[in-house]
Amino acid sequence: MDCSIEMQNKIEELANLLTTPRDIAIILEVEPKAFYDELRNINSSLYKAFYRGFLKRELEINKRALAPIDVDSDIYTAENLKSFKSKLIIQLHA
């Protein structure tokens, strides 16, 4: 799958918002299976953009976990991350 810089930036942005691969494929109007295949290829620019966005969010959540806790927002954010990770695993192994 050809992935322009603009598309990479959009993928990174959406992954940072914990958007699932399926939903990103729909938003970008690309075939979900082709998108998943690219996410399985660690050398693809799409893979790097997706995980760069996702990992930036994960780091933000981890950083907040080390700071004094605002219980409501931190629990919600941690639950979102956990839910997203489970959806990601299911979609990439389907």
mmCIF file as gemmi writes it, N, C-alpha and C atoms, coordinates in Angstrom:
data_model
loop_
_atom_site.group_PDB
_atom_site.id
_atom_site.type_symbol
_atom_site.label_atom_id
_atom_site.label_alt_id
_atom_site.label_comp_id
_atom_site.label_asym_id
_atom_site.label_entity_id
_atom_site.label_seq_id
_atom_site.pdbx_PDB_ins_code
_atom_site.Cartn_x
_atom_site.Cartn_y
_atom_site.Cartn_z
_atom_site.occupancy
_atom_site.B_iso_or_equiv
_atom_site.pdbx_formal_charge
_atom_site.auth_seq_id
_atom_site.auth_asym_id
_atom_site.pdbx_PDB_model_num
ATOM 1 N N . MET Axp A 1 ? 0.849 -1.18 0 1 0 ? 1 A 1
ATOM 2 C CA . MET Axp A 1 ? 0 0 0 1 0 ? 1 A 1
ATOM 3 C C . MET Axp A 1 ? 0.889 1.236 0 1 0 ? 1 A 1
ATOM 4 N N . ASP Axp A 2 ? 0.635 2.142 -0.921 1 0 ? 2 A 1
ATOM 5 C CA . ASP Axp A 2 ? 1.385 3.385 -1.011 1 0 ? 2 A 1
ATOM 6 C C . ASP Axp A 2 ? 0.89 4.326 0.084 1 0 ? 2 A 1
ATOM 7 N N . CYS Axp A 3 ? 1.811 4.897 0.836 1 0 ? 3 A 1
ATOM 8 C CA . CYS Axp A 3 ? 1.433 5.732 1.975 1 0 ? 3 A 1
ATOM 9 C C . CYS Axp A 3 ? 2.159 7.074 1.894 1 0 ? 3 A 1
ATOM 10 N N . SER Axp A 4 ? 1.432 8.117 1.484 1 0 ? 4 A 1
ATOM 11 C CA . SER Axp A 4 ? 2.008 9.458 1.375 1 0 ? 4 A 1
ATOM 12 C C . SER Axp A 4 ? 2.306 10.023 2.77 1 0 ? 4 A 1
ATOM 13 N N . ILE Axp A 5 ? 3.099 11.064 2.808 1 0 ? 5 A 1
ATOM 14 C CA . ILE Axp A 5 ? 3.415 11.745 4.07 1 0 ? 5 A 1
ATOM 15 C C . ILE Axp A 5 ? 2.126 12.246 4.725 1 0 ? 5 A 1
ATOM 16 N N . GLU Axp A 6 ? 1.234 12.783 3.92 1 0 ? 6 A 1
ATOM 17 C CA . GLU Axp A 6 ? -0.05 13.283 4.438 1 0 ? 6 A 1
ATOM 18 C C . GLU Axp A 6 ? -0.838 12.146 5.087 1 0 ? 6 A 1
ATOM 19 N N . MET Axp A 7 ? -0.881 10.983 4.425 1 0 ? 7 A 1
ATOM 20 C CA . MET Axp A 7 ? -1.597 9.833 4.972 1 0 ? 7 A 1
ATOM 21 C C . MET Axp A 7 ? -0.908 9.34 6.25 1 0 ? 7 A 1
ATOM 22 N N . GLN Axp A 8 ? 0.411 9.315 6.255 1 0 ? 8 A 1
ATOM 23 C CA . GLN Axp A 8 ? 1.141 8.896 7.457 1 0 ? 8 A 1
ATOM 24 C C . GLN Axp A 8 ? 0.803 9.804 8.63 1 0 ? 8 A 1
ATOM 25 N N . ASN Axp A 9 ? 0.76 11.109 8.388 1 0 ? 9 A 1
ATOM 26 C CA . ASN Axp A 9 ? 0.434 12.062 9.454 1 0 ? 9 A 1
ATOM 27 C C . ASN Axp A 9 ? -0.98 11.839 9.978 1 0 ? 9 A 1
ATOM 28 N N . LYS Axp A 10 ? -1.919 11.57 9.073 1 0 ? 10 A 1
ATOM 29 C CA . LYS Axp A 10 ? -3.307 11.322 9.478 1 0 ? 10 A 1
ATOM 30 C C . LYS Axp A 10 ? -3.395 10.032 10.283 1 0 ? 10 A 1
ATOM 31 N N . ILE Axp A 11 ? -2.692 8.994 9.852 1 0 ? 11 A 1
ATOM 32 C CA . ILE Axp A 11 ? -2.682 7.715 10.579 1 0 ? 11 A 1
ATOM 33 C C . ILE Axp A 11 ? -2.107 7.918 11.972 1 0 ? 11 A 1
ATOM 34 N N . GLU Axp A 12 ? -1.004 8.652 12.054 1 0 ? 12 A 1
ATOM 35 C CA . GLU Axp A 12 ? -0.392 8.918 13.362 1 0 ? 12 A 1
ATOM 36 C C . GLU Axp A 12 ? -1.358 9.677 14.268 1 0 ? 12 A 1
ATOM 37 N N . GLU Axp A 13 ? -2.012 10.681 13.722 1 0 ? 13 A 1
ATOM 38 C CA . GLU Axp A 13 ? -2.983 11.48 14.485 1 0 ? 13 A 1
ATOM 39 C C . GLU Axp A 13 ? -4.129 10.602 14.998 1 0 ? 13 A 1
ATOM 40 N N . LEU Axp A 14 ? -4.678 9.772 14.127 1 0 ? 14 A 1
ATOM 41 C CA . LEU Axp A 14 ? -5.803 8.916 14.516 1 0 ? 14 A 1
ATOM 42 C C . LEU Axp A 14 ? -5.38 7.851 15.516 1 0 ? 14 A 1
ATOM 43 N N . ALA Axp A 15 ? -4.208 7.268 15.339 1 0 ? 15 A 1
ATOM 44 C CA . ALA Axp A 15 ? -3.713 6.265 16.285 1 0 ? 15 A 1
ATOM 45 C C . ALA Axp A 15 ? -3.481 6.902 17.648 1 0 ? 15 A 1
ATOM 46 N N . ASN Axp A 16 ? -3.029 8.15 17.652 1 0 ? 16 A 1
ATOM 47 C CA . ASN Axp A 16 ? -2.816 8.863 18.903 1 0 ? 16 A 1
ATOM 48 C C . ASN Axp A 16 ? -4.126 9.082 19.648 1 0 ? 16 A 1
ATOM 49 N N . LEU Axp A 17 ? -5.217 9.115 18.919 1 0 ? 17 A 1
ATOM 50 C CA . LEU Axp A 17 ? -6.542 9.257 19.528 1 0 ? 17 A 1
ATOM 51 C C . LEU Axp A 17 ? -7.156 7.9 19.854 1 0 ? 17 A 1
ATOM 52 N N . LEU Axp A 18 ? -6.338 6.841 19.756 1 0 ? 18 A 1
ATOM 53 C CA . LEU Axp A 18 ? -6.741 5.458 20.039 1 0 ? 18 A 1
ATOM 54 C C . LEU Axp A 18 ? -7.862 4.985 19.122 1 0 ? 18 A 1
ATOM 55 N N . THR Axp A 19 ? -7.762 5.369 17.864 1 0 ? 19 A 1
ATOM 56 C CA . THR Axp A 19 ? -8.701 4.919 16.842 1 0 ? 19 A 1
ATOM 57 C C . THR Axp A 19 ? -8.235 3.548 16.368 1 0 ? 19 A 1
ATOM 58 N N . THR Axp A 20 ? -9.142 2.606 16.283 1 0 ? 20 A 1
ATOM 59 C CA . THR Axp A 20 ? -8.76 1.246 15.892 1 0 ? 20 A 1
ATOM 60 C C . THR Axp A 20 ? -8.326 1.197 14.426 1 0 ? 20 A 1
ATOM 61 N N . PRO Axp A 21 ? -7.507 0.21 14.068 1 0 ? 21 A 1
ATOM 62 C CA . PRO Axp A 21 ? -7.098 0.065 12.673 1 0 ? 21 A 1
ATOM 63 C C . PRO Axp A 21 ? -8.291 -0.033 11.718 1 0 ? 21 A 1
ATOM 64 N N . ARG Axp A 22 ? -9.321 -0.753 12.105 1 0 ? 22 A 1
ATOM 65 C CA . ARG Axp A 22 ? -10.515 -0.885 11.263 1 0 ? 22 A 1
ATOM 66 C C . ARG Axp A 22 ? -11.139 0.48 10.996 1 0 ? 22 A 1
ATOM 67 N N . ASP Axp A 23 ? -11.272 1.265 12.051 1 0 ? 23 A 1
ATOM 68 C CA . ASP Axp A 23 ? -11.87 2.589 11.904 1 0 ? 23 A 1
ATOM 69 C C . ASP Axp A 23 ? -10.985 3.521 11.08 1 0 ? 23 A 1
ATOM 70 N N . ILE Axp A 24 ? -9.678 3.418 11.247 1 0 ? 24 A 1
ATOM 71 C CA . ILE Axp A 24 ? -8.763 4.236 10.448 1 0 ? 24 A 1
ATOM 72 C C . ILE Axp A 24 ? -8.905 3.88 8.971 1 0 ? 24 A 1
ATOM 73 N N . ALA Axp A 25 ? -8.965 2.594 8.665 1 0 ? 25 A 1
ATOM 74 C CA . ALA Axp A 25 ? -9.124 2.155 7.274 1 0 ? 25 A 1
ATOM 75 C C . ALA Axp A 25 ? -10.406 2.729 6.678 1 0 ? 25 A 1
ATOM 76 N N . ILE Axp A 26 ? -11.477 2.719 7.45 1 0 ? 26 A 1
ATOM 77 C CA . ILE Axp A 26 ? -12.75 3.265 6.968 1 0 ? 26 A 1
ATOM 78 C C . ILE Axp A 26 ? -12.633 4.768 6.731 1 0 ? 26 A 1
ATOM 79 N N . ILE Axp A 27 ? -12.044 5.478 7.684 1 0 ? 27 A 1
ATOM 80 C CA . ILE Axp A 27 ? -11.89 6.927 7.556 1 0 ? 27 A 1
ATOM 81 C C . ILE Axp A 27 ? -11.048 7.277 6.328 1 0 ? 27 A 1
ATOM 82 N N . LEU Axp A 28 ? -9.982 6.514 6.114 1 0 ? 28 A 1
ATOM 83 C CA . LEU Axp A 28 ? -9.083 6.787 4.99 1 0 ? 28 A 1
ATOM 84 C C . LEU Axp A 28 ? -9.569 6.187 3.673 1 0 ? 28 A 1
ATOM 85 N N . GLU Axp A 29 ? -10.676 5.453 3.75 1 0 ? 29 A 1
ATOM 86 C CA . GLU Axp A 29 ? -11.274 4.821 2.577 1 0 ? 29 A 1
ATOM 87 C C . GLU Axp A 29 ? -10.297 3.869 1.877 1 0 ? 29 A 1
ATOM 88 N N . VAL Axp A 30 ? -9.669 3.008 2.703 1 0 ? 30 A 1
ATOM 89 C CA . VAL Axp A 30 ? -8.783 1.973 2.173 1 0 ? 30 A 1
ATOM 90 C C . VAL Axp A 30 ? -9.32 0.611 2.597 1 0 ? 30 A 1
ATOM 91 N N . GLU Axp A 31 ? -8.931 -0.401 1.881 1 0 ? 31 A 1
ATOM 92 C CA . GLU Axp A 31 ? -9.353 -1.765 2.174 1 0 ? 31 A 1
ATOM 93 C C . GLU Axp A 31 ? -8.787 -2.185 3.539 1 0 ? 31 A 1
ATOM 94 N N . PRO Axp A 32 ? -9.652 -2.55 4.509 1 0 ? 32 A 1
ATOM 95 C CA . PRO Axp A 32 ? -9.156 -2.921 5.83 1 0 ? 32 A 1
ATOM 96 C C . PRO Axp A 32 ? -8.105 -4.032 5.81 1 0 ? 32 A 1
ATOM 97 N N . LYS Axp A 33 ? -8.299 -5.065 4.986 1 0 ? 33 A 1
ATOM 98 C CA . LYS Axp A 33 ? -7.324 -6.154 4.972 1 0 ? 33 A 1
ATOM 99 C C . LYS Axp A 33 ? -5.944 -5.663 4.534 1 0 ? 33 A 1
ATOM 100 N N . ALA Axp A 34 ? -5.888 -4.812 3.526 1 0 ? 34 A 1
ATOM 101 C CA . ALA Axp A 34 ? -4.606 -4.253 3.067 1 0 ? 34 A 1
ATOM 102 C C . ALA Axp A 34 ? -3.979 -3.401 4.171 1 0 ? 34 A 1
ATOM 103 N N . PHE Axp A 35 ? -4.822 -2.654 4.886 1 0 ? 35 A 1
ATOM 104 C CA . PHE Axp A 35 ? -4.341 -1.827 5.992 1 0 ? 35 A 1
ATOM 105 C C . PHE Axp A 35 ? -3.756 -2.714 7.092 1 0 ? 35 A 1
ATOM 106 N N . TYR Axp A 36 ? -4.47 -3.785 7.462 1 0 ? 36 A 1
ATOM 107 C CA . TYR Axp A 36 ? -3.975 -4.708 8.491 1 0 ? 36 A 1
ATOM 108 C C . TYR Axp A 36 ? -2.666 -5.351 8.064 1 0 ? 36 A 1
ATOM 109 N N . ASP Axp A 37 ? -2.578 -5.74 6.796 1 0 ? 37 A 1
ATOM 110 C CA . ASP Axp A 37 ? -1.347 -6.344 6.288 1 0 ? 37 A 1
ATOM 111 C C . ASP Axp A 37 ? -0.17 -5.396 6.449 1 0 ? 37 A 1
ATOM 112 N N . GLU Axp A 38 ? -0.399 -4.114 6.172 1 0 ? 38 A 1
ATOM 113 C CA . GLU Axp A 38 ? 0.667 -3.12 6.347 1 0 ? 38 A 1
ATOM 114 C C . GLU Axp A 38 ? 1.04 -2.968 7.819 1 0 ? 38 A 1
ATOM 115 N N . LEU Axp A 39 ? 0.053 -3.058 8.708 1 0 ? 39 A 1
ATOM 116 C CA . LEU Axp A 39 ? 0.338 -2.94 10.141 1 0 ? 39 A 1
ATOM 117 C C . LEU Axp A 39 ? 1.128 -4.139 10.665 1 0 ? 39 A 1
ATOM 118 N N . ARG Axp A 40 ? 1.083 -5.232 9.96 1 0 ? 40 A 1
ATOM 119 C CA . ARG Axp A 40 ? 1.862 -6.411 10.348 1 0 ? 40 A 1
ATOM 120 C C . ARG Axp A 40 ? 3.295 -6.348 9.827 1 0 ? 40 A 1
ATOM 121 N N . ASN Axp A 41 ? 3.56 -5.437 8.892 1 0 ? 41 A 1
ATOM 122 C CA . ASN Axp A 41 ? 4.882 -5.301 8.282 1 0 ? 41 A 1
ATOM 123 C C . ASN Axp A 41 ? 5.668 -4.213 9.014 1 0 ? 41 A 1
ATOM 124 N N . ILE Axp A 42 ? 6.596 -4.615 9.867 1 0 ? 42 A 1
ATOM 125 C CA . ILE Axp A 42 ? 7.314 -3.639 10.702 1 0 ? 42 A 1
ATOM 126 C C . ILE Axp A 42 ? 8.204 -2.691 9.898 1 0 ? 42 A 1
ATOM 127 N N . ASN Axp A 43 ? 8.403 -2.972 8.643 1 0 ? 43 A 1
ATOM 128 C CA . ASN Axp A 43 ? 9.225 -2.1 7.796 1 0 ? 43 A 1
ATOM 129 C C . ASN Axp A 43 ? 8.411 -1.07 7.02 1 0 ? 43 A 1
ATOM 130 N N . SER Axp A 44 ? 7.08 -1.148 7.09 1 0 ? 44 A 1
ATOM 131 C CA . SER Axp A 44 ? 6.265 -0.224 6.305 1 0 ? 44 A 1
ATOM 132 C C . SER Axp A 44 ? 6.126 1.127 7.001 1 0 ? 44 A 1
ATOM 133 N N . SER Axp A 45 ? 5.986 2.171 6.198 1 0 ? 45 A 1
ATOM 134 C CA . SER Axp A 45 ? 5.802 3.518 6.746 1 0 ? 45 A 1
ATOM 135 C C . SER Axp A 45 ? 4.464 3.634 7.465 1 0 ? 45 A 1
ATOM 136 N N . LEU Axp A 46 ? 3.473 2.883 7.009 1 0 ? 46 A 1
ATOM 137 C CA . LEU Axp A 46 ? 2.16 2.878 7.65 1 0 ? 46 A 1
ATOM 138 C C . LEU Axp A 46 ? 2.277 2.31 9.068 1 0 ? 46 A 1
ATOM 139 N N . TYR Axp A 47 ? 2.986 1.207 9.204 1 0 ? 47 A 1
ATOM 140 C CA . TYR Axp A 47 ? 3.226 0.587 10.518 1 0 ? 47 A 1
ATOM 141 C C . TYR Axp A 47 ? 3.877 1.604 11.448 1 0 ? 47 A 1
ATOM 142 N N . LYS Axp A 48 ? 4.921 2.246 10.963 1 0 ? 48 A 1
ATOM 143 C CA . LYS Axp A 48 ? 5.663 3.203 11.792 1 0 ? 48 A 1
ATOM 144 C C . LYS Axp A 48 ? 4.798 4.389 12.196 1 0 ? 48 A 1
ATOM 145 N N . ALA Axp A 49 ? 3.994 4.897 11.281 1 0 ? 49 A 1
ATOM 146 C CA . ALA Axp A 49 ? 3.112 6.026 11.595 1 0 ? 49 A 1
ATOM 147 C C . ALA Axp A 49 ? 2.075 5.631 12.64 1 0 ? 49 A 1
ATOM 148 N N . PHE Axp A 50 ? 1.461 4.456 12.451 1 0 ? 50 A 1
ATOM 149 C CA . PHE Axp A 50 ? 0.435 4.004 13.377 1 0 ? 50 A 1
ATOM 150 C C . PHE Axp A 50 ? 1.009 3.834 14.783 1 0 ? 50 A 1
ATOM 151 N N . TYR Axp A 51 ? 2.104 3.105 14.886 1 0 ? 51 A 1
ATOM 152 C CA . TYR Axp A 51 ? 2.657 2.834 16.211 1 0 ? 51 A 1
ATOM 153 C C . TYR Axp A 51 ? 3.308 4.056 16.829 1 0 ? 51 A 1
ATOM 154 N N . ARG Axp A 52 ? 3.811 4.969 16.038 1 0 ? 52 A 1
ATOM 155 C CA . ARG Axp A 52 ? 4.348 6.217 16.574 1 0 ? 52 A 1
ATOM 156 C C . ARG Axp A 52 ? 3.223 6.983 17.275 1 0 ? 52 A 1
ATOM 157 N N . GLY Axp A 53 ? 2.072 7.089 16.626 1 0 ? 53 A 1
ATOM 158 C CA . GLY Axp A 53 ? 0.932 7.775 17.239 1 0 ? 53 A 1
ATOM 159 C C . GLY Axp A 53 ? 0.427 7.062 18.476 1 0 ? 53 A 1
ATOM 160 N N . PHE Axp A 54 ? 0.287 5.752 18.381 1 0 ? 54 A 1
ATOM 161 C CA . PHE Axp A 54 ? -0.192 4.959 19.511 1 0 ? 54 A 1
ATOM 162 C C . PHE Axp A 54 ? 0.777 5.048 20.688 1 0 ? 54 A 1
ATOM 163 N N . LEU Axp A 55 ? 2.065 4.899 20.423 1 0 ? 55 A 1
ATOM 164 C CA . LEU Axp A 55 ? 3.053 4.907 21.499 1 0 ? 55 A 1
ATOM 165 C C . LEU Axp A 55 ? 3.186 6.277 22.154 1 0 ? 55 A 1
ATOM 166 N N . LYS Axp A 56 ? 3 7.335 21.385 1 0 ? 56 A 1
ATOM 167 C CA . LYS Axp A 56 ? 3.006 8.671 21.984 1 0 ? 56 A 1
ATOM 168 C C . LYS Axp A 56 ? 1.881 8.791 23.006 1 0 ? 56 A 1
ATOM 169 N N . ARG Axp A 57 ? 0.694 8.272 22.662 1 0 ? 57 A 1
ATOM 170 C CA . ARG Axp A 57 ? -0.435 8.31 23.601 1 0 ? 57 A 1
ATOM 171 C C . ARG Axp A 57 ? -0.136 7.449 24.826 1 0 ? 57 A 1
ATOM 172 N N . GLU Axp A 58 ? 0.417 6.265 24.591 1 0 ? 58 A 1
ATOM 173 C CA . GLU Axp A 58 ? 0.741 5.371 25.7 1 0 ? 58 A 1
ATOM 174 C C . GLU Axp A 58 ? 1.752 6.03 26.645 1 0 ? 58 A 1
ATOM 175 N N . LEU Axp A 59 ? 2.732 6.72 26.093 1 0 ? 59 A 1
ATOM 176 C CA . LEU Axp A 59 ? 3.71 7.418 26.929 1 0 ? 59 A 1
ATOM 177 C C . LEU Axp A 59 ? 3.06 8.539 27.741 1 0 ? 59 A 1
ATOM 178 N N . GLU Axp A 60 ? 2.125 9.261 27.122 1 0 ? 60 A 1
ATOM 179 C CA . GLU Axp A 60 ? 1.402 10.31 27.855 1 0 ? 60 A 1
ATOM 180 C C . GLU Axp A 60 ? 0.645 9.71 29.036 1 0 ? 60 A 1
ATOM 181 N N . ILE Axp A 61 ? -0.005 8.581 28.8 1 0 ? 61 A 1
ATOM 182 C CA . ILE Axp A 61 ? -0.772 7.919 29.857 1 0 ? 61 A 1
ATOM 183 C C . ILE Axp A 61 ? 0.161 7.438 30.956 1 0 ? 61 A 1
ATOM 184 N N . ASN Axp A 62 ? 1.274 6.855 30.574 1 0 ? 62 A 1
ATOM 185 C CA . ASN Axp A 62 ? 2.237 6.377 31.572 1 0 ? 62 A 1
ATOM 186 C C . ASN Axp A 62 ? 2.826 7.534 32.369 1 0 ? 62 A 1
ATOM 187 N N . LYS Axp A 63 ? 3.085 8.65 31.696 1 0 ? 63 A 1
ATOM 188 C CA . LYS Axp A 63 ? 3.623 9.817 32.382 1 0 ? 63 A 1
ATOM 189 C C . LYS Axp A 63 ? 2.626 10.332 33.419 1 0 ? 63 A 1
ATOM 190 N N . ARG Axp A 64 ? 1.359 10.357 33.032 1 0 ? 64 A 1
ATOM 191 C CA . ARG Axp A 64 ? 0.317 10.793 33.972 1 0 ? 64 A 1
ATOM 192 C C . ARG Axp A 64 ? 0.194 9.83 35.143 1 0 ? 64 A 1
ATOM 193 N N . ALA Axp A 65 ? 0.432 8.556 34.889 1 0 ? 65 A 1
ATOM 194 C CA . ALA Axp A 65 ? 0.333 7.558 35.962 1 0 ? 65 A 1
ATOM 195 C C . ALA Axp A 65 ? 1.4 7.796 37.026 1 0 ? 65 A 1
ATOM 196 N N . LEU Axp A 66 ? 2.503 8.424 36.652 1 0 ? 66 A 1
ATOM 197 C CA . LEU Axp A 66 ? 3.579 8.704 37.605 1 0 ? 66 A 1
ATOM 198 C C . LEU Axp A 66 ? 3.359 10.018 38.348 1 0 ? 66 A 1
ATOM 199 N N . ALA Axp A 67 ? 2.434 10.829 37.873 1 0 ? 67 A 1
ATOM 200 C CA . ALA Axp A 67 ? 2.135 12.115 38.495 1 0 ? 67 A 1
ATOM 201 C C . ALA Axp A 67 ? 1.022 11.926 39.525 1 0 ? 67 A 1
ATOM 202 N N . PRO Axp A 68 ? 0.789 12.942 40.358 1 0 ? 68 A 1
ATOM 203 C CA . PRO Axp A 68 ? -0.362 12.851 41.277 1 0 ? 68 A 1
ATOM 204 C C . PRO Axp A 68 ? -1.635 12.538 40.489 1 0 ? 68 A 1
ATOM 205 N N . ILE Axp A 69 ? -2.472 11.7 41.049 1 0 ? 69 A 1
ATOM 206 C CA . ILE Axp A 69 ? -3.607 11.142 40.315 1 0 ? 69 A 1
ATOM 207 C C . ILE Axp A 69 ? -4.853 12.008 40.391 1 0 ? 69 A 1
ATOM 208 N N . ASP Axp A 70 ? -5.43 12.238 39.223 1 0 ? 70 A 1
ATOM 209 C CA . ASP Axp A 70 ? -6.789 12.756 39.093 1 0 ? 70 A 1
ATOM 210 C C . ASP Axp A 70 ? -7.594 11.51 38.754 1 0 ? 70 A 1
ATOM 211 N N . VAL Axp A 71 ? -8.191 10.905 39.762 1 0 ? 71 A 1
ATOM 212 C CA . VAL Axp A 71 ? -8.76 9.568 39.645 1 0 ? 71 A 1
ATOM 213 C C . VAL Axp A 71 ? -9.701 9.409 38.459 1 0 ? 71 A 1
ATOM 214 N N . ASP Axp A 72 ? -10.623 10.299 38.283 1 0 ? 72 A 1
ATOM 215 C CA . ASP Axp A 72 ? -11.606 10.136 37.216 1 0 ? 72 A 1
ATOM 216 C C . ASP Axp A 72 ? -10.963 10.076 35.83 1 0 ? 72 A 1
ATOM 217 N N . SER Axp A 73 ? -10.121 11.028 35.508 1 0 ? 73 A 1
ATOM 218 C CA . SER Axp A 73 ? -9.557 11.067 34.159 1 0 ? 73 A 1
ATOM 219 C C . SER Axp A 73 ? -8.511 9.972 33.941 1 0 ? 73 A 1
ATOM 220 N N . ASP Axp A 74 ? -7.693 9.642 34.943 1 0 ? 74 A 1
ATOM 221 C CA . ASP Axp A 74 ? -6.661 8.625 34.761 1 0 ? 74 A 1
ATOM 222 C C . ASP Axp A 74 ? -7.25 7.229 34.619 1 0 ? 74 A 1
ATOM 223 N N . ILE Axp A 75 ? -8.271 6.906 35.372 1 0 ? 75 A 1
ATOM 224 C CA . ILE Axp A 75 ? -8.901 5.594 35.238 1 0 ? 75 A 1
ATOM 225 C C . ILE Axp A 75 ? -9.545 5.478 33.869 1 0 ? 75 A 1
ATOM 226 N N . TYR Axp A 76 ? -10.229 6.514 33.442 1 0 ? 76 A 1
ATOM 227 C CA . TYR Axp A 76 ? -10.876 6.505 32.126 1 0 ? 76 A 1
ATOM 228 C C . TYR Axp A 76 ? -9.84 6.329 31.024 1 0 ? 76 A 1
ATOM 229 N N . THR Axp A 77 ? -8.754 7.046 31.105 1 0 ? 77 A 1
ATOM 230 C CA . THR Axp A 77 ? -7.715 6.969 30.085 1 0 ? 77 A 1
ATOM 231 C C . THR Axp A 77 ? -7.058 5.597 30.08 1 0 ? 77 A 1
ATOM 232 N N . ALA Axp A 78 ? -6.762 5.049 31.23 1 0 ? 78 A 1
ATOM 233 C CA . ALA Axp A 78 ? -6.15 3.722 31.311 1 0 ? 78 A 1
ATOM 234 C C . ALA Axp A 78 ? -7.101 2.665 30.755 1 0 ? 78 A 1
ATOM 235 N N . GLU Axp A 79 ? -8.39 2.801 31.026 1 0 ? 79 A 1
ATOM 236 C CA . GLU Axp A 79 ? -9.372 1.853 30.49 1 0 ? 79 A 1
ATOM 237 C C . GLU Axp A 79 ? -9.46 1.974 28.969 1 0 ? 79 A 1
ATOM 238 N N . ASN Axp A 80 ? -9.409 3.197 28.455 1 0 ? 80 A 1
ATOM 239 C CA . ASN Axp A 80 ? -9.412 3.387 26.999 1 0 ? 80 A 1
ATOM 240 C C . ASN Axp A 80 ? -8.218 2.697 26.361 1 0 ? 80 A 1
ATOM 241 N N . LEU Axp A 81 ? -7.047 2.847 26.962 1 0 ? 81 A 1
ATOM 242 C CA . LEU Axp A 81 ? -5.836 2.23 26.426 1 0 ? 81 A 1
ATOM 243 C C . LEU Axp A 81 ? -5.951 0.71 26.458 1 0 ? 81 A 1
ATOM 244 N N . LYS Axp A 82 ? -6.43 0.168 27.552 1 0 ? 82 A 1
ATOM 245 C CA . LYS Axp A 82 ? -6.594 -1.284 27.676 1 0 ? 82 A 1
ATOM 246 C C . LYS Axp A 82 ? -7.577 -1.806 26.628 1 0 ? 82 A 1
ATOM 247 N N . SER Axp A 83 ? -8.69 -1.119 26.458 1 0 ? 83 A 1
ATOM 248 C CA . SER Axp A 83 ? -9.695 -1.505 25.476 1 0 ? 83 A 1
ATOM 249 C C . SER Axp A 83 ? -9.131 -1.432 24.067 1 0 ? 83 A 1
ATOM 250 N N . PHE Axp A 84 ? -8.401 -0.364 23.789 1 0 ? 84 A 1
ATOM 251 C CA . PHE Axp A 84 ? -7.811 -0.199 22.46 1 0 ? 84 A 1
ATOM 252 C C . PHE Axp A 84 ? -6.824 -1.32 22.166 1 0 ? 84 A 1
ATOM 253 N N . LYS Axp A 85 ? -5.975 -1.654 23.129 1 0 ? 85 A 1
ATOM 254 C CA . LYS Axp A 85 ? -4.985 -2.712 22.916 1 0 ? 85 A 1
ATOM 255 C C . LYS Axp A 85 ? -5.67 -4.045 22.62 1 0 ? 85 A 1
ATOM 256 N N . SER Axp A 86 ? -6.751 -4.335 23.317 1 0 ? 86 A 1
ATOM 257 C CA . SER Axp A 86 ? -7.435 -5.604 23.058 1 0 ? 86 A 1
ATOM 258 C C . SER Axp A 86 ? -8.072 -5.601 21.674 1 0 ? 86 A 1
ATOM 259 N N . LYS Axp A 87 ? -8.642 -4.481 21.243 1 0 ? 87 A 1
ATOM 260 C CA . LYS Axp A 87 ? -9.225 -4.382 19.902 1 0 ? 87 A 1
ATOM 261 C C . LYS Axp A 87 ? -8.137 -4.508 18.835 1 0 ? 87 A 1
ATOM 262 N N . LEU Axp A 88 ? -6.995 -3.905 19.083 1 0 ? 88 A 1
ATOM 263 C CA . LEU Axp A 88 ? -5.88 -3.955 18.142 1 0 ? 88 A 1
ATOM 264 C C . LEU Axp A 88 ? -5.413 -5.394 17.956 1 0 ? 88 A 1
ATOM 265 N N . ILE Axp A 89 ? -5.256 -6.111 19.033 1 0 ? 89 A 1
ATOM 266 C CA . ILE Axp A 89 ? -4.801 -7.515 18.955 1 0 ? 89 A 1
ATOM 267 C C . ILE Axp A 89 ? -5.823 -8.356 18.193 1 0 ? 89 A 1
ATOM 268 N N . ILE Axp A 90 ? -7.08 -8.184 18.492 1 0 ? 90 A 1
ATOM 269 C CA . ILE Axp A 90 ? -8.138 -8.946 17.812 1 0 ? 90 A 1
ATOM 270 C C . ILE Axp A 90 ? -8.124 -8.653 16.316 1 0 ? 90 A 1
ATOM 271 N N . GLN Axp A 91 ? -8.057 -7.385 15.942 1 0 ? 91 A 1
ATOM 272 C CA . GLN Axp A 91 ? -8.126 -7.013 14.527 1 0 ? 91 A 1
ATOM 273 C C . GLN Axp A 91 ? -6.901 -7.48 13.747 1 0 ? 91 A 1
ATOM 274 N N . LEU Axp A 92 ? -5.73 -7.397 14.338 1 0 ? 92 A 1
ATOM 275 C CA . LEU Axp A 92 ? -4.532 -7.768 13.595 1 0 ? 92 A 1
ATOM 276 C C . LEU Axp A 92 ? -4.354 -9.274 13.489 1 0 ? 92 A 1
ATOM 277 N N . HIS Axp A 93 ? -5.004 -10.019 14.329 1 0 ? 93 A 1
ATOM 278 C CA . HIS Axp A 93 ? -4.88 -11.475 14.276 1 0 ? 93 A 1
ATOM 279 C C . HIS Axp A 93 ? -6.079 -12.143 13.612 1 0 ? 93 A 1
ATOM 280 N N . ALA Axp A 94 ? -7.006 -11.324 13.128 1 0 ? 94 A 1
ATOM 281 C CA . ALA Axp A 94 ? -8.193 -11.879 12.467 1 0 ? 94 A 1
ATOM 282 C C . ALA Axp A 94 ? -7.888 -12.304 11.06 1 0 ? 94 A 1
